[in-house]
Amino acid sequence: MASYEKEGVLKDGTRVILRPLRKDDRDRLLDFFQRVSDQDLMFLRSDVRDPAVIDDWVNNIDLRKVFPLIAEVNGRIVGDATLHMRRVGWKRHLGNVRVVVARDYQGKGLGTLLINEIVDLAAEFGLEKLVAEIHLLSTSALSTFKKAGFSAKAVFEDLVKDQTGQSGDLVVMVCDVLGRDRKVG
Ligand SMILES: CC(C)(COP(=O)(O)OP(=O)(O)OC[C@H]1O[C@@H](n2cnc3c(N)ncnc32)[C@H](O)[C@@H]1OP(=O)(O)O)[C@@H](O)C(=O)NCCC(=O)NCCS
């Protein structure tokens, strides 16, 4: 798994490499998160602009626990999707997915490409369902996950707070890994 690498083509013809995060990606990943807006990062649980957080990630890669899939163009990281797994307990068949695409690469099909790849990886890991948590107002995220075969299962009103402290609704989307209905194009 660690050595796997795939090539994808975006809508504008740009070629991207999809591969797992490596230890030597530290500076590239820091650079990626420095360029992402606060709004696009509000769902993450760690301060990804803190070099210590990135150091911890790249020094403790365990692909069976968290699979960080990055998209690279000409040596620059332009997208990052993570698949979070547990080996025991009643959620051991579930995976959680998070995805961020650099602003200048959004709307080109990269988010869809990354999520589709994560769903394929989830099938290889033997997972049955994937879960994504999305702010109700993140319309492009809702569309992207829907396109990749996820559907909204629950809305928790007033549950989360954005970067300004404003409360918002959280949508939980779920994808049936084996029986999903992926839209092409
Ligand atoms: C969600 C996100 C990853 C989507 O990435 P992306 O590369 O722009 O996605 P795609 O180009 O594959 O777009 C997929 C669909 O989203 C919708 N979409 C994309 N950009 C959009 C925009 N600016 N406005 C409205 N809808 C948009 C479209 O329906 C699009 O499908 P189409 O191309 O067939 O029309 C990106 O917007 C992002 O990083 N957002 C911030 C992080 C986030 O909210 N993550 C979700 C929480 S896990």
The ligand as an SDF file (V2000), in Angstrom:
LIG
                    3D

 48 50  0  0  0  0  0  0  0  0999 V2000
  -15.2560   19.8500   -0.8880 C   0  0  0  0  0  0  0  0  0  0  0  0
  -14.0600   19.9910   -1.7940 C   0  0  0  0  0  0  0  0  0  0  0  0
  -13.0030   18.9810   -1.3880 C   0  0  0  0  0  0  0  0  0  0  0  0
  -14.4940   19.7250   -3.2430 C   0  0  0  0  0  0  0  0  0  0  0  0
  -13.3330   19.6960   -4.0490 O   0  0  0  0  0  0  0  0  0  0  0  0
  -13.3800   20.0640   -5.5970 P   0  0  0  0  0  0  0  0  0  0  0  0
  -12.0920   19.6250   -6.1790 O   0  0  0  0  0  0  0  0  0  0  0  0
  -13.7610   21.4700   -5.7990 O   0  0  0  0  0  0  0  0  0  0  0  0
  -14.5610   19.1020   -6.1000 O   0  0  0  0  0  0  0  0  0  0  0  0
  -14.9710   18.7660   -7.6100 P   0  0  0  0  0  0  0  0  0  0  0  0
  -14.2740   19.7030   -8.5470 O   0  0  0  0  0  0  0  0  0  0  0  0
  -14.7580   17.3140   -7.7910 O   0  0  0  0  0  0  0  0  0  0  0  0
  -16.5140   19.1260   -7.6300 O   0  0  0  0  0  0  0  0  0  0  0  0
  -17.4950   18.1790   -7.3620 C   0  0  0  0  0  0  0  0  0  0  0  0
  -18.8510   18.8370   -7.3880 C   0  0  0  0  0  0  0  0  0  0  0  0
  -18.9440   19.8240   -6.3700 O   0  0  0  0  0  0  0  0  0  0  0  0
  -19.7380   20.9180   -6.8840 C   0  0  0  0  0  0  0  0  0  0  0  0
  -18.9140   22.1070   -6.8450 N   0  0  0  0  0  0  0  0  0  0  0  0
  -17.5760   22.2060   -6.9810 C   0  0  0  0  0  0  0  0  0  0  0  0
  -17.1750   23.4720   -6.8530 N   0  0  0  0  0  0  0  0  0  0  0  0
  -18.2810   24.1760   -6.6350 C   0  0  0  0  0  0  0  0  0  0  0  0
  -18.5400   25.5560   -6.4060 C   0  0  0  0  0  0  0  0  0  0  0  0
  -17.5450   26.4480   -6.3770 N   0  0  0  0  0  0  0  0  0  0  0  0
  -19.8150   25.9380   -6.1770 N   0  0  0  0  0  0  0  0  0  0  0  0
  -20.8080   25.0500   -6.1920 C   0  0  0  0  0  0  0  0  0  0  0  0
  -20.6380   23.7300   -6.4040 N   0  0  0  0  0  0  0  0  0  0  0  0
  -19.3910   23.3230   -6.6210 C   0  0  0  0  0  0  0  0  0  0  0  0
  -20.1750   20.5510   -8.2590 C   0  0  0  0  0  0  0  0  0  0  0  0
  -21.4350   19.9120   -8.1680 O   0  0  0  0  0  0  0  0  0  0  0  0
  -19.1450   19.5780   -8.6680 C   0  0  0  0  0  0  0  0  0  0  0  0
  -19.6140   18.6460   -9.5990 O   0  0  0  0  0  0  0  0  0  0  0  0
  -19.5040   18.9900  -11.1710 P   0  0  0  0  0  0  0  0  0  0  0  0
  -18.0810   19.2930  -11.3980 O   0  0  0  0  0  0  0  0  0  0  0  0
  -19.9400   17.7440  -11.8440 O   0  0  0  0  0  0  0  0  0  0  0  0
  -20.3630   20.1590  -11.4020 O   0  0  0  0  0  0  0  0  0  0  0  0
  -13.4650   21.4330   -1.7320 C   0  0  0  0  0  0  0  0  0  0  0  0
  -14.5000   22.3410   -1.9930 O   0  0  0  0  0  0  0  0  0  0  0  0
  -12.8450   21.7650   -0.3750 C   0  0  0  0  0  0  0  0  0  0  0  0
  -11.6550   21.5160   -0.1520 O   0  0  0  0  0  0  0  0  0  0  0  0
  -13.6490   22.3310    0.5610 N   0  0  0  0  0  0  0  0  0  0  0  0
  -13.1640   22.6830    1.8870 C   0  0  0  0  0  0  0  0  0  0  0  0
  -13.0250   21.4670    2.7640 C   0  0  0  0  0  0  0  0  0  0  0  0
  -14.3580   20.7980    3.0430 C   0  0  0  0  0  0  0  0  0  0  0  0
  -15.3690   21.4160    3.2620 O   0  0  0  0  0  0  0  0  0  0  0  0
  -14.3110   19.4420    3.0700 N   0  0  0  0  0  0  0  0  0  0  0  0
  -15.4880   18.6450    3.3690 C   0  0  0  0  0  0  0  0  0  0  0  0
  -15.5170   18.1950    4.7910 C   0  0  0  0  0  0  0  0  0  0  0  0
  -14.8700   16.5500    4.8960 S   0  0  0  0  0  0  0  0  0  0  0  0
  1  2  1  0
  2  3  1  0
  2  4  1  0
  2 36  1  0
  4  5  1  0
  5  6  1  0
  6  7  2  0
  6  8  1  0
  6  9  1  0
  9 10  1  0
 10 11  2  0
 10 12  1  0
 10 13  1  0
 13 14  1  0
 14 15  1  0
 15 16  1  0
 15 30  1  0
 16 17  1  0
 17 18  1  0
 17 28  1  0
 18 19  1  0
 18 27  1  0
 19 20  2  0
 20 21  1  0
 21 22  1  0
 21 27  2  0
 22 23  1  0
 22 24  2  0
 24 25  1  0
 25 26  2  0
 26 27  1  0
 28 29  1  0
 28 30  1  0
 30 31  1  0
 31 32  1  0
 32 33  2  0
 32 34  1  0
 32 35  1  0
 36 37  1  0
 36 38  1  0
 38 39  2  0
 38 40  1  0
 40 41  1  0
 41 42  1  0
 42 43  1  0
 43 44  2  0
 43 45  1  0
 45 46  1  0
 46 47  1  0
 47 48  1  0
M  END
$$$$
